[in-house]
Amino acid sequence: MSKKLVAHILLFFVAVIYGANYLVAKGLMPDLIGPSGFIFIRVSAATILFWIVYLLSYEKIDRKDLARIALCGLTGVATNQLFFFNGLNATSPVNASIIMTSNPILVLVVSAIILKTRITSRKLAGIFLGAAGAIVLLLLQGSAKISWQGDVMILINALSYGVYLVLVKPLMAKYKPVTVITWVFTMGLILVAPVGFDQFTAVDWSSFTSSHWLGVFYVVICTTFLVYLMNIYALKTVQPTVVSVYIYLQPLLAGIFAYIFASFGGEDYTGDINWQRILCALAIFVGVYLVSVPARGQR
């Protein structure tokens, strides 16, 4: 099996895990765990797991790379995750999953700024179309489960992750994937701890049922540890834009999981799936297509 095929398989599983995560994480916040406290749990537990794997194949890093690693920790862990969970806490999983699809467009913009990637007229049209879809989605009125503040935080999360995908690529060319992700999470934990520790200490663990513990396990092990490992391994083979394009699947998967969760007695978010939001998603999807597909002769 080719490395590229393995990378695409991993990225598909990442999309599936994230699709369910919108519902799983939302079901635990804020009654059981505050969003920032949840991120502290998520990052600290994953950091421990990454260090265990890292020490099995220890690799020294150059001190001159610490600044870039710190920036990756800020953008790929601290800002990304704190804004995502606080945004998800304030808005619908449906809106959050749609907004996240703007990530490939944001990656292109960040790449143009940092890497001086050329933006063609077609890609510029894609940026404007995707931005229009995201802006209209932010302005749409919805159920009490939706807030524009939460939507904006999800958008900031997507932008931050776009910056991370660009910044981390040079590190991937130099070190093993587990080395990079371990140090990125270590830096991220340093930044997350002051924000999330108070909410962590306020958690009443005695109130947790087995399903709640399963949800925490899913977020920590699947959505954090496994997803970041799979993404970082994929980045060894494919470009950041390819990784970000798989976010395209998340609204579809989140919608499917919304119906599944509702049918089993979970919170019902299916009412947030309407034609206006579908049109906004289509605008973003077309924008993503325009910025992601190479022109003829560049394939």
Contacts in CASP RR format, 6 or more apart in sequence:
PFRMAT RR
TARGET T0000
AUTHOR 0000-0000-0000
METHOD contacts of the structure
MODEL  1
MSKKLVAHILLFFVAVIYGANYLVAKGLMPDLIGPSGFIFIRVSAATILF
WIVYLLSYEKIDRKDLARIALCGLTGVATNQLFFFNGLNATSPVNASIIM
TSNPILVLVVSAIILKTRITSRKLAGIFLGAAGAIVLLLLQGSAKISWQG
DVMILINALSYGVYLVLVKPLMAKYKPVTVITWVFTMGLILVAPVGFDQF
TAVDWSSFTSSHWLGVFYVVICTTFLVYLMNIYALKTVQPTVVSVYIYLQ
PLLAGIFAYIFASFGGEDYTGDINWQRILCALAIFVGVYLVSVPARGQR
3 236 0 8 1.000
3 237 0 8 1.000
4 237 0 8 1.000
4 238 0 8 1.000
6 237 0 8 1.000
7 233 0 8 1.000
7 234 0 8 1.000
7 236 0 8 1.000
7 237 0 8 1.000
7 238 0 8 1.000
7 242 0 8 1.000
8 234 0 8 1.000
8 238 0 8 1.000
10 230 0 8 1.000
10 231 0 8 1.000
10 233 0 8 1.000
10 234 0 8 1.000
11 230 0 8 1.000
11 231 0 8 1.000
11 234 0 8 1.000
11 238 0 8 1.000
11 242 0 8 1.000
11 243 0 8 1.000
11 246 0 8 1.000
12 246 0 8 1.000
12 249 0 8 1.000
13 230 0 8 1.000
14 227 0 8 1.000
14 230 0 8 1.000
14 231 0 8 1.000
14 234 0 8 1.000
14 246 0 8 1.000
15 246 0 8 1.000
15 247 0 8 1.000
15 249 0 8 1.000
15 250 0 8 1.000
15 253 0 8 1.000
16 249 0 8 1.000
16 253 0 8 1.000
17 222 0 8 1.000
17 223 0 8 1.000
17 226 0 8 1.000
17 227 0 8 1.000
18 223 0 8 1.000
18 227 0 8 1.000
18 247 0 8 1.000
18 250 0 8 1.000
18 253 0 8 1.000
19 97 0 8 1.000
19 249 0 8 1.000
19 250 0 8 1.000
19 253 0 8 1.000
19 254 0 8 1.000
19 257 0 8 1.000
20 218 0 8 1.000
20 253 0 8 1.000
20 257 0 8 1.000
21 218 0 8 1.000
21 219 0 8 1.000
21 222 0 8 1.000
21 223 0 8 1.000
22 88 0 8 1.000
22 93 0 8 1.000
22 96 0 8 1.000
22 97 0 8 1.000
22 250 0 8 1.000
22 254 0 8 1.000
22 257 0 8 1.000
23 93 0 8 1.000
23 254 0 8 1.000
23 257 0 8 1.000
23 258 0 8 1.000
23 261 0 8 1.000
23 267 0 8 1.000
23 269 0 8 1.000
24 215 0 8 1.000
24 218 0 8 1.000
24 219 0 8 1.000
24 223 0 8 1.000
25 38 0 8 1.000
25 85 0 8 1.000
25 88 0 8 1.000
25 219 0 8 1.000
25 223 0 8 1.000
26 88 0 8 1.000
26 89 0 8 1.000
26 93 0 8 1.000
26 267 0 8 1.000
27 267 0 8 1.000
28 38 0 8 1.000
28 212 0 8 1.000
28 215 0 8 1.000
28 216 0 8 1.000
28 219 0 8 1.000
29 35 0 8 1.000
29 38 0 8 1.000
29 85 0 8 1.000
29 88 0 8 1.000
29 89 0 8 1.000
30 89 0 8 1.000
32 203 0 8 1.000
32 204 0 8 1.000
32 207 0 8 1.000
32 208 0 8 1.000
32 212 0 8 1.000
33 41 0 8 1.000
33 199 0 8 1.000
33 203 0 8 1.000
33 216 0 8 1.000
34 89 0 8 1.000
34 199 0 8 1.000
34 202 0 8 1.000
34 203 0 8 1.000
35 82 0 8 1.000
35 85 0 8 1.000
35 86 0 8 1.000
35 87 0 8 1.000
35 88 0 8 1.000
35 89 0 8 1.000
35 199 0 8 1.000
36 82 0 8 1.000
36 85 0 8 1.000
36 86 0 8 1.000
36 192 0 8 1.000
36 195 0 8 1.000
36 196 0 8 1.000
36 199 0 8 1.000
37 196 0 8 1.000
37 197 0 8 1.000
37 198 0 8 1.000
37 199 0 8 1.000
37 200 0 8 1.000
37 203 0 8 1.000
38 85 0 8 1.000
38 199 0 8 1.000
38 219 0 8 1.000
39 81 0 8 1.000
39 82 0 8 1.000
39 85 0 8 1.000
39 192 0 8 1.000
39 195 0 8 1.000
39 196 0 8 1.000
40 192 0 8 1.000
40 193 0 8 1.000
40 195 0 8 1.000
40 196 0 8 1.000
40 197 0 8 1.000
40 199 0 8 1.000
40 200 0 8 1.000
41 200 0 8 1.000
41 216 0 8 1.000
41 220 0 8 1.000
42 81 0 8 1.000
42 219 0 8 1.000
42 220 0 8 1.000
42 223 0 8 1.000
42 224 0 8 1.000
43 77 0 8 1.000
43 81 0 8 1.000
43 185 0 8 1.000
43 188 0 8 1.000
43 189 0 8 1.000
43 192 0 8 1.000
43 224 0 8 1.000
44 189 0 8 1.000
44 192 0 8 1.000
44 193 0 8 1.000
45 220 0 8 1.000
45 224 0 8 1.000
45 225 0 8 1.000
46 185 0 8 1.000
46 220 0 8 1.000
46 224 0 8 1.000
46 225 0 8 1.000
46 228 0 8 1.000
47 182 0 8 1.000
47 185 0 8 1.000
47 186 0 8 1.000
47 189 0 8 1.000
49 221 0 8 1.000
49 225 0 8 1.000
50 178 0 8 1.000
50 181 0 8 1.000
50 182 0 8 1.000
50 185 0 8 1.000
50 186 0 8 1.000
50 225 0 8 1.000
51 182 0 8 1.000
51 186 0 8 1.000
53 178 0 8 1.000
53 182 0 8 1.000
54 178 0 8 1.000
54 179 0 8 1.000
54 182 0 8 1.000
57 176 0 8 1.000
57 178 0 8 1.000
59 175 0 8 1.000
59 176 0 8 1.000
59 179 0 8 1.000
61 69 0 8 1.000
61 175 0 8 1.000
61 179 0 8 1.000
61 183 0 8 1.000
65 171 0 8 1.000
65 174 0 8 1.000
68 167 0 8 1.000
68 170 0 8 1.000
68 171 0 8 1.000
69 171 0 8 1.000
69 180 0 8 1.000
69 183 0 8 1.000
69 184 0 8 1.000
69 187 0 8 1.000
70 187 0 8 1.000
71 167 0 8 1.000
72 164 0 8 1.000
72 167 0 8 1.000
72 168 0 8 1.000
72 171 0 8 1.000
72 180 0 8 1.000
72 184 0 8 1.000
72 187 0 8 1.000
73 164 0 8 1.000
73 184 0 8 1.000
73 185 0 8 1.000
73 187 0 8 1.000
73 188 0 8 1.000
73 191 0 8 1.000
74 187 0 8 1.000
74 188 0 8 1.000
74 191 0 8 1.000
75 160 0 8 1.000
75 161 0 8 1.000
75 162 0 8 1.000
75 163 0 8 1.000
75 164 0 8 1.000
75 167 0 8 1.000
76 160 0 8 1.000
76 161 0 8 1.000
76 163 0 8 1.000
76 164 0 8 1.000
76 168 0 8 1.000
76 184 0 8 1.000
76 188 0 8 1.000
77 184 0 8 1.000
77 185 0 8 1.000
77 187 0 8 1.000
77 188 0 8 1.000
77 189 0 8 1.000
77 191 0 8 1.000
77 192 0 8 1.000
78 188 0 8 1.000
78 191 0 8 1.000
78 192 0 8 1.000
78 195 0 8 1.000
79 156 0 8 1.000
79 157 0 8 1.000
79 160 0 8 1.000
80 157 0 8 1.000
80 160 0 8 1.000
80 161 0 8 1.000
80 164 0 8 1.000
81 157 0 8 1.000
81 192 0 8 1.000
82 192 0 8 1.000
82 195 0 8 1.000
83 153 0 8 1.000
83 154 0 8 1.000
83 156 0 8 1.000
83 157 0 8 1.000
83 160 0 8 1.000
84 96 0 8 1.000
84 153 0 8 1.000
84 154 0 8 1.000
84 157 0 8 1.000
86 150 0 8 1.000
86 153 0 8 1.000
87 96 0 8 1.000
87 149 0 8 1.000
87 150 0 8 1.000
87 151 0 8 1.000
87 153 0 8 1.000
87 154 0 8 1.000
87 157 0 8 1.000
88 96 0 8 1.000
88 150 0 8 1.000
88 154 0 8 1.000
89 150 0 8 1.000
90 147 0 8 1.000
90 149 0 8 1.000
90 150 0 8 1.000
90 153 0 8 1.000
91 145 0 8 1.000
91 146 0 8 1.000
91 147 0 8 1.000
91 149 0 8 1.000
91 150 0 8 1.000
91 151 0 8 1.000
91 153 0 8 1.000
91 154 0 8 1.000
92 143 0 8 1.000
92 145 0 8 1.000
92 146 0 8 1.000
92 269 0 8 1.000
92 272 0 8 1.000
93 254 0 8 1.000
93 258 0 8 1.000
93 269 0 8 1.000
94 251 0 8 1.000
94 254 0 8 1.000
94 255 0 8 1.000
94 258 0 8 1.000
94 269 0 8 1.000
94 272 0 8 1.000
94 273 0 8 1.000
94 277 0 8 1.000
95 137 0 8 1.000
95 146 0 8 1.000
95 151 0 8 1.000
95 154 0 8 1.000
95 272 0 8 1.000
95 277 0 8 1.000
96 151 0 8 1.000
96 154 0 8 1.000
96 254 0 8 1.000
97 250 0 8 1.000
97 251 0 8 1.000
97 253 0 8 1.000
97 254 0 8 1.000
97 255 0 8 1.000
98 137 0 8 1.000
98 251 0 8 1.000
98 277 0 8 1.000
98 280 0 8 1.000
98 281 0 8 1.000
98 284 0 8 1.000
99 134 0 8 1.000
99 137 0 8 1.000
99 138 0 8 1.000
99 151 0 8 1.000
99 154 0 8 1.000
99 155 0 8 1.000
99 158 0 8 1.000
100 154 0 8 1.000
100 157 0 8 1.000
100 158 0 8 1.000
100 247 0 8 1.000
100 250 0 8 1.000
100 251 0 8 1.000
101 247 0 8 1.000
101 248 0 8 1.000
101 250 0 8 1.000
101 251 0 8 1.000
101 281 0 8 1.000
101 284 0 8 1.000
101 285 0 8 1.000
101 288 0 8 1.000
102 130 0 8 1.000
102 131 0 8 1.000
102 134 0 8 1.000
102 155 0 8 1.000
102 158 0 8 1.000
102 284 0 8 1.000
102 288 0 8 1.000
103 158 0 8 1.000
103 161 0 8 1.000
103 162 0 8 1.000
103 244 0 8 1.000
103 247 0 8 1.000
104 241 0 8 1.000
104 244 0 8 1.000
104 245 0 8 1.000
104 247 0 8 1.000
104 248 0 8 1.000
104 288 0 8 1.000
104 291 0 8 1.000
104 292 0 8 1.000
105 126 0 8 1.000
105 127 0 8 1.000
105 130 0 8 1.000
105 131 0 8 1.000
105 284 0 8 1.000
105 287 0 8 1.000
105 288 0 8 1.000
105 291 0 8 1.000
106 158 0 8 1.000
106 159 0 8 1.000
106 162 0 8 1.000
106 244 0 8 1.000
107 162 0 8 1.000
107 165 0 8 1.000
107 166 0 8 1.000
107 240 0 8 1.000
107 241 0 8 1.000
107 244 0 8 1.000
108 117 0 8 1.000
108 119 0 8 1.000
108 123 0 8 1.000
108 127 0 8 1.000
108 241 0 8 1.000
108 291 0 8 1.000
108 292 0 8 1.000
109 127 0 8 1.000
110 159 0 8 1.000
110 162 0 8 1.000
110 163 0 8 1.000
110 165 0 8 1.000
110 166 0 8 1.000
111 117 0 8 1.000
111 166 0 8 1.000
111 240 0 8 1.000
111 241 0 8 1.000
112 118 0 8 1.000
112 119 0 8 1.000
114 163 0 8 1.000
114 166 0 8 1.000
114 167 0 8 1.000
115 166 0 8 1.000
119 127 0 8 1.000
120 295 0 8 1.000
122 290 0 8 1.000
122 295 0 8 1.000
123 290 0 8 1.000
123 291 0 8 1.000
125 287 0 8 1.000
125 290 0 8 1.000
126 286 0 8 1.000
126 287 0 8 1.000
126 288 0 8 1.000
126 289 0 8 1.000
126 290 0 8 1.000
126 291 0 8 1.000
127 287 0 8 1.000
127 291 0 8 1.000
129 283 0 8 1.000
129 284 0 8 1.000
129 286 0 8 1.000
129 287 0 8 1.000
129 290 0 8 1.000
130 283 0 8 1.000
130 284 0 8 1.000
130 286 0 8 1.000
130 287 0 8 1.000
130 288 0 8 1.000
132 283 0 8 1.000
133 280 0 8 1.000
133 283 0 8 1.000
133 284 0 8 1.000
134 155 0 8 1.000
134 280 0 8 1.000
134 284 0 8 1.000
136 276 0 8 1.000
136 280 0 8 1.000
136 283 0 8 1.000
137 151 0 8 1.000
137 277 0 8 1.000
137 280 0 8 1.000
137 281 0 8 1.000
137 284 0 8 1.000
138 148 0 8 1.000
138 151 0 8 1.000
138 152 0 8 1.000
138 155 0 8 1.000
139 148 0 8 1.000
140 276 0 8 1.000
140 277 0 8 1.000
140 280 0 8 1.000
142 272 0 8 1.000
143 271 0 8 1.000
143 272 0 8 1.000
145 269 0 8 1.000
145 272 0 8 1.000
146 272 0 8 1.000
161 244 0 8 1.000
162 240 0 8 1.000
162 244 0 8 1.000
165 235 0 8 1.000
165 240 0 8 1.000
165 243 0 8 1.000
165 244 0 8 1.000
166 240 0 8 1.000
168 180 0 8 1.000
168 184 0 8 1.000
168 232 0 8 1.000
168 235 0 8 1.000
169 235 0 8 1.000
169 239 0 8 1.000
169 240 0 8 1.000
171 180 0 8 1.000
172 180 0 8 1.000
172 232 0 8 1.000
172 235 0 8 1.000
172 236 0 8 1.000
177 229 0 8 1.000
177 232 0 8 1.000
177 233 0 8 1.000
177 235 0 8 1.000
177 236 0 8 1.000
178 229 0 8 1.000
178 232 0 8 1.000
180 232 0 8 1.000
181 228 0 8 1.000
181 229 0 8 1.000
181 232 0 8 1.000
185 228 0 8 1.000
208 216 0 8 1.000
231 243 0 8 1.000
234 242 0 8 1.000
234 243 0 8 1.000
235 243 0 8 1.000
241 291 0 8 1.000
241 292 0 8 1.000
245 288 0 8 1.000
245 292 0 8 1.000
248 285 0 8 1.000
248 288 0 8 1.000
251 281 0 8 1.000
255 270 0 8 1.000
255 273 0 8 1.000
258 268 0 8 1.000
258 269 0 8 1.000
258 270 0 8 1.000
258 273 0 8 1.000
259 270 0 8 1.000
261 267 0 8 1.000
261 269 0 8 1.000
262 268 0 8 1.000
262 269 0 8 1.000
262 270 0 8 1.000
END
